[in-house]
Structure formats: C-alpha cells, structure tokens
Amino acid sequence: MDILSLFIVVPLLTVLVLLTARSLKQARMIALIGTLVQVAMSVNLLFAYLRERAVSDELMLFTRDLVWFRDFNIHYSVGVDGISVALLMLTALVVLAGVFISWKMEELPKEFFISLIVLSTGVYGFFISLDLFLMFVFFEIAVIPMFLLIGIWGSGPREYAAMKLTLMLMGASAVLLVGILGIYFNSGAGGGPLTFNILEIAEVQIPVEAQKLFFPLTFIGFAVIGALFPFHTWSPDGHASAPTAVSMLHAGVLMKLGGYGVFRVAMYLMPEGTLHWSWFFIVLATFGVIYGAFAAIRQTDLKYINAYSSVSHLGLVLFALLMLNKTAWNGAIIQSLSHGFMTALFFALIGMIYERTHTRDVTKLGGLLKVIPFISATYVIAGLASLGLPGFSGFVAEMNIFVGAFQHPEIPYRIASIFAVSAIVVTAVYILRVVGMMLMGPLKENSITPMEKATWYEKTGILLMLLPIIGIGVAPLWLSEMILESIQPFIQGVL
C-alpha cells in the first residue's frame, strides 16, 4: 500500500478496533496507539519526502491515481508537496494531544474517540487529495462529526452551537460545490476531457469570465471554515460549547482546510479570477484581522477570547495569500502551522483551568500562577507566542506576512497592511490583560487552594503543542525552505 493511503486506512482501522472497546481504559488505549502510529507515519513521510525531493522536481510526490467513477472522470488521486506534509504533521500531533487531553473522558468514550478519529480521517484525506471531487468528499467527512462532537459532548447551549456550525458550514459547502462544478465543466476548455484533477486543470486556461464567476464562490466556500469575516460567527459559539479536545481539533486543524483550499484550488486554478477579486477579499480579510482582535478584548470568557483571536490570526492567513508573492505565501503557511499549535495549546490549557476552577470568566480568576504554576507558565508562553514575540513560531509567520505584504506595489494594499500590522498591538493588549487578571495578583474565590497539579497526560499533551511552537521559532529555515520550494510552481501559475 502506498505511503499516503495509510493516512486513510490506519485511522479507519483504529475506528474499527474502537468498536470492540468495552471500557474507558480500552477505548483510550486503542485511540492512543492509533494516533501514535499516525504521528510515526507523519514523521516517516517527512523524511521520505525530503529524500525524494532531493532527487525529484515533480510538483507532487508519492502520487497515486485510481479510477473511481469513470463516467465523470473522478479518480482516487493523491499526492503531497512540502505544504501538505507540514499540515499532515500538524494534524497528527494535534489529534494525539487531543487524546491525551481527553484521557478522563467518561461519557461515551468509545463513541467520542471514534468521532474524533473520523474527523481526523477527513482532514488527512483533504490534505492529500489531488482530485476536486475526492477533496470535497473528505471536506464533508471532516465537517460532519463536529455536529455530534459538540451536540453530544459539548456544554452550555451545545445544541444551538452545533446546529449553527453545521448549517453555516453546510451552506458554505453548497456554495463550494457550485464553484467546483464550475471548474469541472470548464476544465475541457482546451479541447480535452472534463476532469476533476487539480494538476490537469492547472494546465488548462479556464475562460476568464468563468474564473471571475466561480472564483468568489470557491473562495467563500473554503474561507468560511477559515473564519472569513463576516461569515465567522459560527466559530466562537462552536468553540465555547465544544469539549476541550474538539476545540483543539476545530481551531488547530479543521479551520486550516479553509486557507489550504483557497491556496490549492481557488487561487491556483483561477489566477485571473484571483487578480480580479483580490481587492474585495483583501478588504474582508483586513476587517477580519482587526475585528477579531478588538472583539477578543471585549470578551471575559477564555474560550471566546481564544475564538476571536483565531478569527484575527486566520484572517492574516487569507490576507497573506491575497498579497500574491512568495514571502507572504510562506508566511501564510507558517501562520497556519503556528496558529494550529498555539490555539490547540490555548484550548488545552483553558480546559485544564476550567476543570480546576469551574469557570472560564477571567474576572473571577486570579493568582493561578501560585497554585498551578506549570499550567500558568505555559499559558504565558502561549500568549507570548500569540502576540509574535521573537523566538516563537508566531514571530516567524507574521514577519514573513508583513514583509511580503509591503512588497505589494499598489498603495491600497500597503494601507491594508498597515491596518493589519496594528492588530499586533491589540493582540498584545488582550493577551497581557488576561495574563494579568487570571494569573497574577491575589487568589480569588474560584482560585482556592489546594488545586490539582498538571497530570502526566496533561503535560504530555501540552508538550506536544509547545515544542513545535518553540522549534519553529528557533529554527525555521528548514521548514521555510520546504514550503518555499512548494510555493514556487504555484506562484508562477498565479502570476
């Protein structure tokens, strides 16, 4: 079996074995073993990719193509480049961390881990797909389990949050499907057969008018799951009601499908549409960056603060992609990875704090650094990474984004860049505000001692997220080089 198909087969085998679990202990051990294997697969894929890339100049490596539906020219077609490999590693690590953070899950543990791993299967499949129809199928597989995960294991107004999330993402999927079909029916413009294959479509000049019509549909269809303003409202409510591990996967992994789809499909296959519509979506992305940061300042619930922070940080991803140069695109991909690890770490820490204090309201917390020092110190580190302190992954990502943004020759784009840069200051305000109120000062009523220290499985989950944040910040060149060589063919296609 090829190296990429294992990312579909192994999670599905894990699900099948989970069906036999009869206790919490069995369920979590099966989930742990399955996700550990997935991490090992992602590391093996990284080294295999680096070896193969050294001797191959193919756009995609480890490709495999099997006919699925011959009448519509739909294939099981997979392959990866450096961007896909990095996102697969992100997914594997976040899912493994989610299993550790859910170690005490007692309510329907078997069903919980099954839903979690089915979601990850959809994400894996999405990142390796080279066929638009196959990609759309995996997109839906990744989205649907969120309804169950929030509706069954969530808290607060979970039914409302689950329904809102599902309806908005299903609506976006309908728009996306129209965009994909528009690409498909124009893929034969050069006289060849209609195809869903991304590499084959890229060689065809889709009519300019068709690009102008279907680019915004495809862009919005993907970008809604990436919290594009003003279609972001499903995200904060979904985060607030989701259990901890689900919030980690939701923000850390699932929302990355948006930027990846925009980059891999909308912009690459419809370059004229990209140039025509970029100004419009730059405005929306800039509003998202600023709005998310200011909205975070007004929140007192830790999950809502992190959720609106995600709106701002993921707005930067779309903002950078629309700048249409290698430096900004490199920053966009690193930002996706950085945000994935940071936000997963934040939600893990918030879940731990809530378990010990039974509140997420920062106004009711204080002095936590005295009673849970490991969790509190890690929260400070995550906050510093989020506001872009040098030495962490956020700094590497944002420096590339803003340098790339100022390379754009048109004045309106540079003005938008100035507004986007200003969001860093706002980010520092809400991060330092939360740290000051929640961790410093005297103990408050909800911060009574004694309080359980971080357990071994909680520390393991934390370190799985923390080490990449530091690693990318301290030694980013190998990752940046892997991403840049994958970007080059795409930037040539767009420009």
Protein Blocks (a to p, Z undefined) as FASTA:
>chain_A
ZZklmmmmmmmmmmmmmmmpcbfklmmmmmmmmmmmmmmmmmmmmmmmmmmmmmcccfbg
hiacddfblmnopacdddddfklmmmmmmmmmmmmmmmmmmmmomghkllmmmmmmmmmm
mmmmmmmpcbfklmmmmmmmmmmmmmmmmmmmmghjlllmmmmmmmmmmmmmmmmmmmmm
mmmmmmmmnopacdfbfklmmmpccdfklmmmmmmmmmmmmmmmnopafklmmmmmmmmm
pcfklmmmmmmmmmmmmmmmmmmmmmmmmmmlmmmmmmmmmmmmmmmmmmmmmmmmmpmb
fklmmmmmmmmmmmmmmmmmmnopaklmmmmmmmmmmmmmmmmmmmmmmmmmmmmnopab
fklgghklmmmmmlmmmmmmmmmmmnopahiaklmmmmmmmmmmmmpmbfklmmmmmmmm
mmmmmmmmmmmmmmmmmmgcjddfklcccdddddfklmmmmmmmmmmmmmmmmmmmlmmm
mmmmmmmmmmmmmZZ
